[in-house]
Amino acid sequence: MPETTPDAAKALCERIRIALGKITWPRHPERKVTVSIGIAGSDGSCIIDAAKWVEAADSNLYAAKTNGRNRVVCSPVDGNLALAQAS
């Protein structure tokens, strides 16, 4: 999401997660729809290759799953460092 801060991306993904949670499957109404989302972002210019961005987002996705699922984990990326911050 170009021109989107990590906080704004996290807020958007939280709205998506909540909206998905309100969906009822017609064939299985007892089952809830959940989603785990990993985000890596920067508030400004950050020179990191695409593989590092994907690696950081993937790491946050696994942190979301490991810490209970159905959550958004977002971390800022500075240089080559990304630290997961669970919501």
PDB file of N, CA, C and O in Angstrom, chain B, residues numbered from 101:
ATOM      1  N   MET B 101       0.845  -1.166   0.000  1.00  0.00           N
ATOM      2  CA  MET B 101       0.000   0.000   0.000  1.00  0.00           C
ATOM      3  C   MET B 101       0.896   1.237   0.000  1.00  0.00           C
ATOM      4  O   MET B 101       1.215   1.776   1.060  1.00  0.00           O
ATOM      5  N   PRO B 102       1.295   1.680  -1.174  1.00  0.00           N
ATOM      6  CA  PRO B 102       2.154   2.859  -1.254  1.00  0.00           C
ATOM      7  C   PRO B 102       1.515   4.070  -0.570  1.00  0.00           C
ATOM      8  O   PRO B 102       0.292   4.207  -0.535  1.00  0.00           O
ATOM      9  N   GLU B 103       2.350   4.925  -0.040  1.00  0.00           N
ATOM     10  CA  GLU B 103       1.895   6.165   0.609  1.00  0.00           C
ATOM     11  C   GLU B 103       0.995   5.893   1.818  1.00  0.00           C
ATOM     12  O   GLU B 103       0.151   6.719   2.167  1.00  0.00           O
ATOM     13  N   THR B 104       1.178   4.739   2.450  1.00  0.00           N
ATOM     14  CA  THR B 104       0.389   4.373   3.630  1.00  0.00           C
ATOM     15  C   THR B 104       1.350   4.089   4.775  1.00  0.00           C
ATOM     16  O   THR B 104       2.273   3.288   4.626  1.00  0.00           O
ATOM     17  N   THR B 105       1.143   4.730   5.902  1.00  0.00           N
ATOM     18  CA  THR B 105       2.010   4.486   7.062  1.00  0.00           C
ATOM     19  C   THR B 105       1.704   3.109   7.643  1.00  0.00           C
ATOM     20  O   THR B 105       0.626   2.562   7.411  1.00  0.00           O
ATOM     21  N   PRO B 106       2.644   2.549   8.395  1.00  0.00           N
ATOM     22  CA  PRO B 106       2.367   1.258   9.043  1.00  0.00           C
ATOM     23  C   PRO B 106       1.120   1.312   9.937  1.00  0.00           C
ATOM     24  O   PRO B 106       0.338   0.361   9.959  1.00  0.00           O
ATOM     25  N   ASP B 107       0.930   2.403  10.666  1.00  0.00           N
ATOM     26  CA  ASP B 107      -0.244   2.513  11.537  1.00  0.00           C
ATOM     27  C   ASP B 107      -1.538   2.540  10.732  1.00  0.00           C
ATOM     28  O   ASP B 107      -2.523   1.920  11.130  1.00  0.00           O
ATOM     29  N   ALA B 108      -1.549   3.253   9.600  1.00  0.00           N
ATOM     30  CA  ALA B 108      -2.743   3.306   8.756  1.00  0.00           C
ATOM     31  C   ALA B 108      -3.003   1.946   8.112  1.00  0.00           C
ATOM     32  O   ALA B 108      -4.155   1.532   7.987  1.00  0.00           O
ATOM     33  N   ALA B 109      -1.948   1.253   7.706  1.00  0.00           N
ATOM     34  CA  ALA B 109      -2.102  -0.088   7.121  1.00  0.00           C
ATOM     35  C   ALA B 109      -2.658  -1.051   8.160  1.00  0.00           C
ATOM     36  O   ALA B 109      -3.529  -1.868   7.859  1.00  0.00           O
ATOM     37  N   LYS B 110      -2.153  -0.951   9.378  1.00  0.00           N
ATOM     38  CA  LYS B 110      -2.642  -1.824  10.452  1.00  0.00           C
ATOM     39  C   LYS B 110      -4.109  -1.543  10.748  1.00  0.00           C
ATOM     40  O   LYS B 110      -4.891  -2.474  10.943  1.00  0.00           O
ATOM     41  N   ALA B 111      -4.492  -0.263  10.785  1.00  0.00           N
ATOM     42  CA  ALA B 111      -5.892   0.093  11.040  1.00  0.00           C
ATOM     43  C   ALA B 111      -6.799  -0.466   9.941  1.00  0.00           C
ATOM     44  O   ALA B 111      -7.870  -0.996  10.235  1.00  0.00           O
ATOM     45  N   LEU B 112      -6.379  -0.352   8.685  1.00  0.00           N
ATOM     46  CA  LEU B 112      -7.160  -0.891   7.578  1.00  0.00           C
ATOM     47  C   LEU B 112      -7.301  -2.410   7.706  1.00  0.00           C
ATOM     48  O   LEU B 112      -8.394  -2.954   7.550  1.00  0.00           O
ATOM     49  N   CYS B 113      -6.198  -3.078   7.989  1.00  0.00           N
ATOM     50  CA  CYS B 113      -6.240  -4.544   8.120  1.00  0.00           C
ATOM     51  C   CYS B 113      -7.089  -4.979   9.307  1.00  0.00           C
ATOM     52  O   CYS B 113      -7.735  -6.025   9.245  1.00  0.00           O
ATOM     53  N   GLU B 114      -7.102  -4.208  10.379  1.00  0.00           N
ATOM     54  CA  GLU B 114      -7.979  -4.508  11.523  1.00  0.00           C
ATOM     55  C   GLU B 114      -9.439  -4.400  11.106  1.00  0.00           C
ATOM     56  O   GLU B 114     -10.256  -5.234  11.495  1.00  0.00           O
ATOM     57  N   ARG B 115      -9.777  -3.376  10.314  1.00  0.00           N
ATOM     58  CA  ARG B 115     -11.158  -3.248   9.833  1.00  0.00           C
ATOM     59  C   ARG B 115     -11.535  -4.440   8.956  1.00  0.00           C
ATOM     60  O   ARG B 115     -12.650  -4.954   9.049  1.00  0.00           O
ATOM     61  N   ILE B 116     -10.615  -4.877   8.110  1.00  0.00           N
ATOM     62  CA  ILE B 116     -10.858  -6.047   7.267  1.00  0.00           C
ATOM     63  C   ILE B 116     -11.053  -7.291   8.123  1.00  0.00           C
ATOM     64  O   ILE B 116     -11.969  -8.078   7.885  1.00  0.00           O
ATOM     65  N   ARG B 117     -10.181  -7.470   9.130  1.00  0.00           N
ATOM     66  CA  ARG B 117     -10.279  -8.633  10.017  1.00  0.00           C
ATOM     67  C   ARG B 117     -11.614  -8.668  10.736  1.00  0.00           C
ATOM     68  O   ARG B 117     -12.239  -9.724  10.836  1.00  0.00           O
ATOM     69  N   ILE B 118     -12.054  -7.530  11.235  1.00  0.00           N
ATOM     70  CA  ILE B 118     -13.334  -7.443  11.944  1.00  0.00           C
ATOM     71  C   ILE B 118     -14.500  -7.723  10.991  1.00  0.00           C
ATOM     72  O   ILE B 118     -15.437  -8.438  11.346  1.00  0.00           O
ATOM     73  N   ALA B 119     -14.440  -7.159   9.783  1.00  0.00           N
ATOM     74  CA  ALA B 119     -15.507  -7.384   8.797  1.00  0.00           C
ATOM     75  C   ALA B 119     -15.597  -8.861   8.420  1.00  0.00           C
ATOM     76  O   ALA B 119     -16.693  -9.408   8.303  1.00  0.00           O
ATOM     77  N   LEU B 120     -14.449  -9.505   8.229  1.00  0.00           N
ATOM     78  CA  LEU B 120     -14.457 -10.932   7.915  1.00  0.00           C
ATOM     79  C   LEU B 120     -15.047 -11.754   9.058  1.00  0.00           C
ATOM     80  O   LEU B 120     -15.716 -12.761   8.824  1.00  0.00           O
ATOM     81  N   GLY B 121     -14.799 -11.325  10.290  1.00  0.00           N
ATOM     82  CA  GLY B 121     -15.322 -12.029  11.453  1.00  0.00           C
ATOM     83  C   GLY B 121     -16.832 -11.987  11.554  1.00  0.00           C
ATOM     84  O   GLY B 121     -17.428 -12.798  12.263  1.00  0.00           O
ATOM     85  N   LYS B 122     -17.461 -11.054  10.854  1.00  0.00           N
ATOM     86  CA  LYS B 122     -18.923 -10.941  10.879  1.00  0.00           C
ATOM     87  C   LYS B 122     -19.595 -11.791   9.808  1.00  0.00           C
ATOM     88  O   LYS B 122     -20.821 -11.885   9.766  1.00  0.00           O
ATOM     89  N   ILE B 123     -18.795 -12.409   8.943  1.00  0.00           N
ATOM     90  CA  ILE B 123     -19.350 -13.229   7.871  1.00  0.00           C
ATOM     91  C   ILE B 123     -19.824 -14.572   8.434  1.00  0.00           C
ATOM     92  O   ILE B 123     -19.150 -15.192   9.257  1.00  0.00           O
ATOM     93  N   THR B 124     -20.978 -14.996   7.978  1.00  0.00           N
ATOM     94  CA  THR B 124     -21.510 -16.305   8.347  1.00  0.00           C
ATOM     95  C   THR B 124     -21.517 -17.185   7.111  1.00  0.00           C
ATOM     96  O   THR B 124     -22.045 -16.798   6.069  1.00  0.00           O
ATOM     97  N   TRP B 125     -20.941 -18.351   7.225  1.00  0.00           N
ATOM     98  CA  TRP B 125     -20.960 -19.314   6.125  1.00  0.00           C
ATOM     99  C   TRP B 125     -22.343 -19.946   6.073  1.00  0.00           C
ATOM    100  O   TRP B 125     -22.780 -20.523   7.069  1.00  0.00           O
ATOM    101  N   PRO B 126     -23.043 -19.862   4.955  1.00  0.00           N
ATOM    102  CA  PRO B 126     -24.386 -20.447   4.883  1.00  0.00           C
ATOM    103  C   PRO B 126     -24.412 -21.946   5.187  1.00  0.00           C
ATOM    104  O   PRO B 126     -25.341 -22.421   5.840  1.00  0.00           O
ATOM    105  N   ARG B 127     -23.430 -22.683   4.735  1.00  0.00           N
ATOM    106  CA  ARG B 127     -23.424 -24.133   4.955  1.00  0.00           C
ATOM    107  C   ARG B 127     -22.886 -24.524   6.326  1.00  0.00           C
ATOM    108  O   ARG B 127     -23.135 -25.636   6.792  1.00  0.00           O
ATOM    109  N   HIS B 128     -22.156 -23.629   6.973  1.00  0.00           N
ATOM    110  CA  HIS B 128     -21.570 -23.915   8.290  1.00  0.00           C
ATOM    111  C   HIS B 128     -21.672 -22.674   9.183  1.00  0.00           C
ATOM    112  O   HIS B 128     -20.649 -22.076   9.517  1.00  0.00           O
ATOM    113  N   PRO B 129     -22.873 -22.283   9.569  1.00  0.00           N
ATOM    114  CA  PRO B 129     -23.029 -21.050  10.345  1.00  0.00           C
ATOM    115  C   PRO B 129     -22.343 -21.084  11.710  1.00  0.00           C
ATOM    116  O   PRO B 129     -22.132 -20.037  12.322  1.00  0.00           O
ATOM    117  N   GLU B 130     -21.998 -22.264  12.186  1.00  0.00           N
ATOM    118  CA  GLU B 130     -21.321 -22.369  13.487  1.00  0.00           C
ATOM    119  C   GLU B 130     -19.838 -22.020  13.398  1.00  0.00           C
ATOM    120  O   GLU B 130     -19.194 -21.796  14.423  1.00  0.00           O
ATOM    121  N   ARG B 131     -19.295 -21.974  12.197  1.00  0.00           N
ATOM    122  CA  ARG B 131     -17.878 -21.668  12.008  1.00  0.00           C
ATOM    123  C   ARG B 131     -17.676 -20.174  11.767  1.00  0.00           C
ATOM    124  O   ARG B 131     -18.424 -19.537  11.026  1.00  0.00           O
ATOM    125  N   LYS B 132     -16.655 -19.641  12.408  1.00  0.00           N
ATOM    126  CA  LYS B 132     -16.325 -18.227  12.228  1.00  0.00           C
ATOM    127  C   LYS B 132     -15.227 -18.078  11.181  1.00  0.00           C
ATOM    128  O   LYS B 132     -14.356 -18.937  11.045  1.00  0.00           O
ATOM    129  N   VAL B 133     -15.286 -16.984  10.455  1.00  0.00           N
ATOM    130  CA  VAL B 133     -14.232 -16.650   9.504  1.00  0.00           C
ATOM    131  C   VAL B 133     -13.197 -15.831  10.264  1.00  0.00           C
ATOM    132  O   VAL B 133     -13.528 -14.825  10.893  1.00  0.00           O
ATOM    133  N   THR B 134     -11.944 -16.266  10.202  1.00  0.00           N
ATOM    134  CA  THR B 134     -10.865 -15.533  10.854  1.00  0.00           C
ATOM    135  C   THR B 134      -9.746 -15.299   9.856  1.00  0.00           C
ATOM    136  O   THR B 134      -9.665 -15.965   8.824  1.00  0.00           O
ATOM    137  N   VAL B 135      -8.888 -14.347  10.176  1.00  0.00           N
ATOM    138  CA  VAL B 135      -7.741 -14.057   9.319  1.00  0.00           C
ATOM    139  C   VAL B 135      -6.586 -13.564  10.181  1.00  0.00           C
ATOM    140  O   VAL B 135      -6.771 -12.799  11.127  1.00  0.00           O
ATOM    141  N   SER B 136      -5.400 -14.021   9.829  1.00  0.00           N
ATOM    142  CA  SER B 136      -4.171 -13.525  10.448  1.00  0.00           C
ATOM    143  C   SER B 136      -3.433 -12.748   9.367  1.00  0.00           C
ATOM    144  O   SER B 136      -3.319 -13.203   8.229  1.00  0.00           O
ATOM    145  N   ILE B 137      -2.929 -11.564   9.736  1.00  0.00           N
ATOM    146  CA  ILE B 137      -2.286 -10.681   8.757  1.00  0.00           C
ATOM    147  C   ILE B 137      -0.943 -10.209   9.300  1.00  0.00           C
ATOM    148  O   ILE B 137      -0.835  -9.814  10.461  1.00  0.00           O
ATOM    149  N   GLY B 138       0.071 -10.253   8.454  1.00  0.00           N
ATOM    150  CA  GLY B 138       1.391  -9.733   8.782  1.00  0.00           C
ATOM    151  C   GLY B 138       1.704  -8.541   7.897  1.00  0.00           C
ATOM    152  O   GLY B 138       1.544  -8.603   6.678  1.00  0.00           O
ATOM    153  N   ILE B 139       2.150  -7.456   8.514  1.00  0.00           N
ATOM    154  CA  ILE B 139       2.460  -6.224   7.791  1.00  0.00           C
ATOM    155  C   ILE B 139       3.862  -5.769   8.161  1.00  0.00           C
ATOM    156  O   ILE B 139       4.264  -5.847   9.322  1.00  0.00           O
ATOM    157  N   ALA B 140       4.602  -5.295   7.171  1.00  0.00           N
ATOM    158  CA  ALA B 140       5.883  -4.619   7.395  1.00  0.00           C
ATOM    159  C   ALA B 140       5.800  -3.301   6.658  1.00  0.00           C
ATOM    160  O   ALA B 140       5.387  -3.267   5.499  1.00  0.00           O
ATOM    161  N   GLY B 141       6.179  -2.224   7.302  1.00  0.00           N
ATOM    162  CA  GLY B 141       6.041  -0.929   6.653  1.00  0.00           C
ATOM    163  C   GLY B 141       7.055   0.080   7.138  1.00  0.00           C
ATOM    164  O   GLY B 141       7.822  -0.167   8.069  1.00  0.00           O
ATOM    165  N   SER B 142       7.037   1.221   6.479  1.00  0.00           N
ATOM    166  CA  SER B 142       7.961   2.298   6.804  1.00  0.00           C
ATOM    167  C   SER B 142       7.219   3.627   6.738  1.00  0.00           C
ATOM    168  O   SER B 142       6.349   3.819   5.887  1.00  0.00           O
ATOM    169  N   ASP B 143       7.566   4.544   7.639  1.00  0.00           N
ATOM    170  CA  ASP B 143       6.966   5.874   7.639  1.00  0.00           C
ATOM    171  C   ASP B 143       7.617   6.805   6.616  1.00  0.00           C
ATOM    172  O   ASP B 143       7.123   7.907   6.380  1.00  0.00           O
ATOM    173  N   GLY B 144       8.694   6.380   6.024  1.00  0.00           N
ATOM    174  CA  GLY B 144       9.386   7.224   5.045  1.00  0.00           C
ATOM    175  C   GLY B 144      10.167   6.372   4.082  1.00  0.00           C
ATOM    176  O   GLY B 144       9.880   5.188   3.905  1.00  0.00           O
ATOM    177  N   SER B 145      11.144   6.970   3.467  1.00  0.00           N
ATOM    178  CA  SER B 145      11.978   6.226   2.528  1.00  0.00           C
ATOM    179  C   SER B 145      12.774   5.163   3.272  1.00  0.00           C
ATOM    180  O   SER B 145      13.332   5.406   4.342  1.00  0.00           O
ATOM    181  N   CYS B 146      12.808   3.997   2.681  1.00  0.00           N
ATOM    182  CA  CYS B 146      13.532   2.883   3.281  1.00  0.00           C
ATOM    183  C   CYS B 146      14.059   2.030   2.142  1.00  0.00           C
ATOM    184  O   CYS B 146      13.280   1.493   1.355  1.00  0.00           O
ATOM    185  N   ILE B 147      15.366   1.901   2.049  1.00  0.00           N
ATOM    186  CA  ILE B 147      15.965   1.160   0.949  1.00  0.00           C
ATOM    187  C   ILE B 147      16.213  -0.277   1.386  1.00  0.00           C
ATOM    188  O   ILE B 147      17.230  -0.599   2.000  1.00  0.00           O
ATOM    189  N   ILE B 148      15.248  -1.130   1.051  1.00  0.00           N
ATOM    190  CA  ILE B 148      15.346  -2.562   1.347  1.00  0.00           C
ATOM    191  C   ILE B 148      14.823  -3.280   0.112  1.00  0.00           C
ATOM    192  O   ILE B 148      13.844  -2.851  -0.498  1.00  0.00           O
ATOM    193  N   ASP B 149      15.480  -4.373  -0.251  1.00  0.00           N
ATOM    194  CA  ASP B 149      15.005  -5.083  -1.440  1.00  0.00           C
ATOM    195  C   ASP B 149      13.692  -5.810  -1.143  1.00  0.00           C
ATOM    196  O   ASP B 149      13.341  -6.038   0.015  1.00  0.00           O
ATOM    197  N   ALA B 150      12.982  -6.164  -2.203  1.00  0.00           N
ATOM    198  CA  ALA B 150      11.653  -6.763  -2.084  1.00  0.00           C
ATOM    199  C   ALA B 150      11.658  -8.024  -1.223  1.00  0.00           C
ATOM    200  O   ALA B 150      10.720  -8.257  -0.461  1.00  0.00           O
ATOM    201  N   ALA B 151      12.695  -8.829  -1.338  1.00  0.00           N
ATOM    202  CA  ALA B 151      12.760 -10.073  -0.564  1.00  0.00           C
ATOM    203  C   ALA B 151      12.761  -9.790   0.940  1.00  0.00           C
ATOM    204  O   ALA B 151      12.148 -10.536   1.703  1.00  0.00           O
ATOM    205  N   LYS B 152      13.435  -8.732   1.374  1.00  0.00           N
ATOM    206  CA  LYS B 152      13.456  -8.379   2.807  1.00  0.00           C
ATOM    207  C   LYS B 152      12.081  -7.911   3.276  1.00  0.00           C
ATOM    208  O   LYS B 152      11.668  -8.219   4.394  1.00  0.00           O
ATOM    209  N   TRP B 153      11.364  -7.161   2.418  1.00  0.00           N
ATOM    210  CA  TRP B 153      10.012  -6.727   2.775  1.00  0.00           C
ATOM    211  C   TRP B 153       9.105  -7.943   2.963  1.00  0.00           C
ATOM    212  O   TRP B 153       8.367  -8.033   3.943  1.00  0.00           O
ATOM    213  N   VAL B 154       9.169  -8.869   2.020  1.00  0.00           N
ATOM    214  CA  VAL B 154       8.338 -10.075   2.095  1.00  0.00           C
ATOM    215  C   VAL B 154       8.725 -10.898   3.320  1.00  0.00           C
ATOM    216  O   VAL B 154       7.854 -11.418   4.019  1.00  0.00           O
ATOM    217  N   GLU B 155      10.006 -11.016   3.580  1.00  0.00           N
ATOM    218  CA  GLU B 155      10.480 -11.765   4.752  1.00  0.00           C
ATOM    219  C   GLU B 155       9.950 -11.150   6.049  1.00  0.00           C
ATOM    220  O   GLU B 155       9.532 -11.876   6.951  1.00  0.00           O
ATOM    221  N   ALA B 156       9.964  -9.821   6.147  1.00  0.00           N
ATOM    222  CA  ALA B 156       9.479  -9.146   7.352  1.00  0.00           C
ATOM    223  C   ALA B 156       7.971  -9.340   7.511  1.00  0.00           C
ATOM    224  O   ALA B 156       7.498  -9.624   8.611  1.00  0.00           O
ATOM    225  N   ALA B 157       7.216  -9.189   6.426  1.00  0.00           N
ATOM    226  CA  ALA B 157       5.767  -9.380   6.494  1.00  0.00           C
ATOM    227  C   ALA B 157       5.430 -10.835   6.828  1.00  0.00           C
ATOM    228  O   ALA B 157       4.517 -11.100   7.610  1.00  0.00           O
ATOM    229  N   ASP B 158       6.170 -11.776   6.234  1.00  0.00           N
ATOM    230  CA  ASP B 158       5.951 -13.191   6.496  1.00  0.00           C
ATOM    231  C   ASP B 158       6.253 -13.524   7.953  1.00  0.00           C
ATOM    232  O   ASP B 158       5.527 -14.299   8.576  1.00  0.00           O
ATOM    233  N   SER B 159       7.303 -12.952   8.489  1.00  0.00           N
ATOM    234  CA  SER B 159       7.645 -13.154   9.892  1.00  0.00           C
ATOM    235  C   SER B 159       6.508 -12.655  10.793  1.00  0.00           C
ATOM    236  O   SER B 159       6.167 -13.293  11.789  1.00  0.00           O
ATOM    237  N   ASN B 160       5.933 -11.513  10.429  1.00  0.00           N
ATOM    238  CA  ASN B 160       4.822 -10.971  11.215  1.00  0.00           C
ATOM    239  C   ASN B 160       3.567 -11.831  11.079  1.00  0.00           C
ATOM    240  O   ASN B 160       2.798 -11.964  12.031  1.00  0.00           O
ATOM    241  N   LEU B 161       3.360 -12.413   9.902  1.00  0.00           N
ATOM    242  CA  LEU B 161       2.228 -13.323   9.715  1.00  0.00           C
ATOM    243  C   LEU B 161       2.368 -14.531  10.639  1.00  0.00           C
ATOM    244  O   LEU B 161       1.403 -14.928  11.292  1.00  0.00           O
ATOM    245  N   TYR B 162       3.558 -15.113  10.695  1.00  0.00           N
ATOM    246  CA  TYR B 162       3.773 -16.262  11.581  1.00  0.00           C
ATOM    247  C   TYR B 162       3.654 -15.860  13.044  1.00  0.00           C
ATOM    248  O   TYR B 162       3.191 -16.654  13.862  1.00  0.00           O
ATOM    249  N   ALA B 163       4.065 -14.637  13.389  1.00  0.00           N
ATOM    250  CA  ALA B 163       3.887 -14.157  14.767  1.00  0.00           C
ATOM    251  C   ALA B 163       2.401 -14.053  15.094  1.00  0.00           C
ATOM    252  O   ALA B 163       1.984 -14.387  16.203  1.00  0.00           O
ATOM    253  N   ALA B 164       1.599 -13.590  14.130  1.00  0.00           N
ATOM    254  CA  ALA B 164       0.147 -13.499  14.348  1.00  0.00           C
ATOM    255  C   ALA B 164      -0.451 -14.875  14.586  1.00  0.00           C
ATOM    256  O   ALA B 164      -1.292 -15.047  15.468  1.00  0.00           O
ATOM    257  N   LYS B 165      -0.024 -15.845  13.809  1.00  0.00           N
ATOM    258  CA  LYS B 165      -0.542 -17.201  13.964  1.00  0.00           C
ATOM    259  C   LYS B 165      -0.088 -17.822  15.278  1.00  0.00           C
ATOM    260  O   LYS B 165      -0.875 -18.471  15.968  1.00  0.00           O
ATOM    261  N   THR B 166       1.171 -17.626  15.622  1.00  0.00           N
ATOM    262  CA  THR B 166       1.747 -18.210  16.834  1.00  0.00           C
ATOM    263  C   THR B 166       1.131 -17.612  18.099  1.00  0.00           C
ATOM    264  O   THR B 166       0.983 -18.305  19.105  1.00  0.00           O
ATOM    265  N   ASN B 167       0.775 -16.335  18.049  1.00  0.00           N
ATOM    266  CA  ASN B 167       0.264 -15.640  19.233  1.00  0.00           C
ATOM    267  C   ASN B 167      -1.257 -15.672  19.343  1.00  0.00           C
ATOM    268  O   ASN B 167      -1.845 -14.809  19.995  1.00  0.00           O
ATOM    269  N   GLY B 168      -1.894 -16.644  18.721  1.00  0.00           N
ATOM    270  CA  GLY B 168      -3.324 -16.821  18.926  1.00  0.00           C
ATOM    271  C   GLY B 168      -4.186 -16.715  17.692  1.00  0.00           C
ATOM    272  O   GLY B 168      -5.394 -16.937  17.779  1.00  0.00           O
ATOM    273  N   ARG B 169      -3.626 -16.389  16.558  1.00  0.00           N
ATOM    274  CA  ARG B 169      -4.380 -16.275  15.301  1.00  0.00           C
ATOM    275  C   ARG B 169      -5.430 -15.175  15.365  1.00  0.00           C
ATOM    276  O   ARG B 169      -5.663 -14.566  16.409  1.00  0.00           O
ATOM    277  N   ASN B 170      -6.056 -14.939  14.217  1.00  0.00           N
ATOM    278  CA  ASN B 170      -7.102 -13.922  14.091  1.00  0.00           C
ATOM    279  C   ASN B 170      -6.642 -12.578  14.650  1.00  0.00           C
ATOM    280  O   ASN B 170      -7.309 -11.976  15.491  1.00  0.00           O
ATOM    281  N   ARG B 171      -5.497 -12.127  14.167  1.00  0.00           N
ATOM    282  CA  ARG B 171      -4.944 -10.848  14.616  1.00  0.00           C
ATOM    283  C   ARG B 171      -4.065 -10.258  13.532  1.00  0.00           C
ATOM    284  O   ARG B 171      -3.697 -10.926  12.566  1.00  0.00           O
ATOM    285  N   VAL B 172      -3.738  -8.991  13.718  1.00  0.00           N
ATOM    286  CA  VAL B 172      -2.853  -8.272  12.806  1.00  0.00           C
ATOM    287  C   VAL B 172      -1.565  -7.972  13.556  1.00  0.00           C
ATOM    288  O   VAL B 172      -1.600  -7.446  14.669  1.00  0.00           O
ATOM    289  N   VAL B 173      -0.428  -8.304  12.952  1.00  0.00           N
ATOM    290  CA  VAL B 173       0.872  -7.974  13.529  1.00  0.00           C
ATOM    291  C   VAL B 173       1.592  -7.085  12.526  1.00  0.00           C
ATOM    292  O   VAL B 173       1.753  -7.434  11.356  1.00  0.00           O
ATOM    293  N   CYS B 174       2.015  -5.938  13.012  1.00  0.00           N
ATOM    294  CA  CYS B 174       2.658  -4.941  12.160  1.00  0.00           C
ATOM    295  C   CYS B 174       3.976  -4.518  12.787  1.00  0.00           C
ATOM    296  O   CYS B 174       4.071  -4.370  14.006  1.00  0.00           O
ATOM    297  N   SER B 175       4.984  -4.326  11.960  1.00  0.00           N
ATOM    298  CA  SER B 175       6.243  -3.813  12.473  1.00  0.00           C
ATOM    299  C   SER B 175       6.807  -2.793  11.504  1.00  0.00           C
ATOM    300  O   SER B 175       6.668  -2.927  10.288  1.00  0.00           O
ATOM    301  N   PRO B 176       7.447  -1.767  12.058  1.00  0.00           N
ATOM    302  CA  PRO B 176       8.145  -0.812  11.205  1.00  0.00           C
ATOM    303  C   PRO B 176       9.429  -1.437  10.688  1.00  0.00           C
ATOM    304  O   PRO B 176      10.031  -2.278  11.356  1.00  0.00           O
ATOM    305  N   VAL B 177       9.837  -1.036   9.526  1.00  0.00           N
ATOM    306  CA  VAL B 177      11.080  -1.523   8.941  1.00  0.00           C
ATOM    307  C   VAL B 177      12.029  -0.340   8.839  1.00  0.00           C
ATOM    308  O   VAL B 177      11.706   0.662   8.202  1.00  0.00           O
ATOM    309  N   ASP B 178      13.179  -0.445   9.452  1.00  0.00           N
ATOM    310  CA  ASP B 178      14.230   0.558   9.375  1.00  0.00           C
ATOM    311  C   ASP B 178      15.521  -0.147   9.016  1.00  0.00           C
ATOM    312  O   ASP B 178      15.958  -1.039   9.743  1.00  0.00           O
ATOM    313  N   GLY B 179      16.127   0.226   7.931  1.00  0.00           N
ATOM    314  CA  GLY B 179      17.347  -0.460   7.507  1.00  0.00           C
ATOM    315  C   GLY B 179      17.029  -1.905   7.223  1.00  0.00           C
ATOM    316  O   GLY B 179      16.226  -2.197   6.337  1.00  0.00           O
ATOM    317  N   ASN B 180      17.637  -2.814   7.952  1.00  0.00           N
ATOM    318  CA  ASN B 180      17.402  -4.238   7.750  1.00  0.00           C
ATOM    319  C   ASN B 180      16.721  -4.880   8.948  1.00  0.00           C
ATOM    320  O   ASN B 180      16.779  -6.099   9.108  1.00  0.00           O
ATOM    321  N   LEU B 181      16.071  -4.075   9.798  1.00  0.00           N
ATOM    322  CA  LEU B 181      15.519  -4.602  11.036  1.00  0.00           C
ATOM    323  C   LEU B 181      14.013  -4.456  11.048  1.00  0.00           C
ATOM    324  O   LEU B 181      13.490  -3.381  10.752  1.00  0.00           O
ATOM    325  N   ALA B 182      13.311  -5.519  11.385  1.00  0.00           N
ATOM    326  CA  ALA B 182      11.862  -5.473  11.588  1.00  0.00           C
ATOM    327  C   ALA B 182      11.548  -6.237  12.874  1.00  0.00           C
ATOM    328  O   ALA B 182      11.959  -7.386  13.037  1.00  0.00           O
ATOM    329  N   LEU B 183      10.831  -5.601  13.769  1.00  0.00           N
ATOM    330  CA  LEU B 183      10.477  -6.237  15.035  1.00  0.00           C
ATOM    331  C   LEU B 183       8.960  -6.376  15.114  1.00  0.00           C
ATOM    332  O   LEU B 183       8.243  -5.389  14.947  1.00  0.00           O
ATOM    333  N   ALA B 184       8.464  -7.576  15.363  1.00  0.00           N
ATOM    334  CA  ALA B 184       7.026  -7.819  15.429  1.00  0.00           C
ATOM    335  C   ALA B 184       6.429  -7.173  16.671  1.00  0.00           C
ATOM    336  O   ALA B 184       6.985  -7.262  17.765  1.00  0.00           O
ATOM    337  N   GLN B 185       5.297  -6.528  16.482  1.00  0.00           N
ATOM    338  CA  GLN B 185       4.552  -5.918  17.572  1.00  0.00           C
ATOM    339  C   GLN B 185       3.107  -6.395  17.462  1.00  0.00           C
ATOM    340  O   GLN B 185       2.356  -5.896  16.624  1.00  0.00           O
ATOM    341  N   ALA B 186       2.714  -7.347  18.289  1.00  0.00           N
ATOM    342  CA  ALA B 186       1.367  -7.926  18.211  1.00  0.00           C
ATOM    343  C   ALA B 186       0.327  -6.906  18.640  1.00  0.00           C
ATOM    344  O   ALA B 186       0.571  -6.063  19.503  1.00  0.00           O
ATOM    345  N   SER B 187      -0.832  -7.004  18.018  1.00  0.00           N
ATOM    346  CA  SER B 187      -1.941  -6.111  18.405  1.00  0.00           C
ATOM    347  C   SER B 187      -2.846  -6.790  19.383  1.00  0.00           C
ATOM    348  O   SER B 187      -3.832  -6.201  19.824  1.00  0.00           O
TER     349      SER B 187
END
